[in-house]
Amino acid sequence: MSVLPFDQRDGFIWMNGVLTPWRDAKLHVLSHGLHYASCVFEGERAYGGQIFKSTQHSERFRKSAEFLDFEIPYSVAELDEAKRLTVEKNGLTDCYVRPVAWRGSEMMAVAAQHATINVAIAVWDWPSMFDTNEKMKGIRLDIADYRRPDPQTAPCHSKAAGLYMICTISKHRAERKGYADALMLDWQGRVAECTGANVFFSKDGVLHTPIADCFLDGITRNTVIELARRRGIEVVQRRIMPEELASFEECFICGTGAEVTPVSEAGPYTFTPGKISRTLIEDYALEVNPKKRAA
Ligand code: PMP
């Protein structure tokens, strides 16, 4: 891959309150966050210079840290302002925004009660894929071997780095088999979500999506539910077993990165991206665009 490595770019990364030259935004190899996964992050997008639902992301960021027993030393308002400043300082308008918080180097054992909490915010170019016709071909999903963990075994509502270990493994396995991503079941064998996005299905004009009781209740997922309801499309959140996928007509995934992306296959099940997917791709594109929203 010829993508410029992320540590060899130019620009500024907000680090513990200071806009730092990109290449100098480093941490020590002995960091608790790296060794023990005491690390949480966010994934956001700015459209037309405005971060979509910035405050909700800042709130979730602080909540994610609380689940991991640490407090982010900046308020929601301070985080919102820091993100806005970082986007502006890097001269970007349409970009991805990545806040990350981790325990530092003061203690290097399981317990790290007195480790400092570090916070950084980076932004980079990541064009959204709003070529609807291209998207309407749909992506192909593998079914992951790993399952979303039981809420009694992991802080499953935190956007915690450690929870992504099984996502990376599942996505790698899927890509090696020629799939775009993997659909993950949960600890009870129910359909849960993809490795970095939530999932919806349609049948007879009604949308169905799994209850977010053991995985991330995405900000995009909630936006899509709201957009569908505005259109008068009924949305049912319920237990969905994999065998039932044979009876659905459309399927799409959604997340800050994926936006709304139709699915043509999930393991042995096939779907035909159609009217509901197209409508929600278009409604989402309007919803995130500050100019179109104001119009
Ligand atoms: N599930 C997982 C595992 C994710 O990583 C993401 C992306 N943050 C989502 C769902 C969707 O969340 P959001 O819509 O808030 O980006």
Residues whose N, C-alpha, C, O or C-beta is under 5 A from the ligand:
A	BS01	PMP	G43 E193 C194 T195 G196 A197 N198 L216 G218 I219 T220 R221 C254 G255 T256
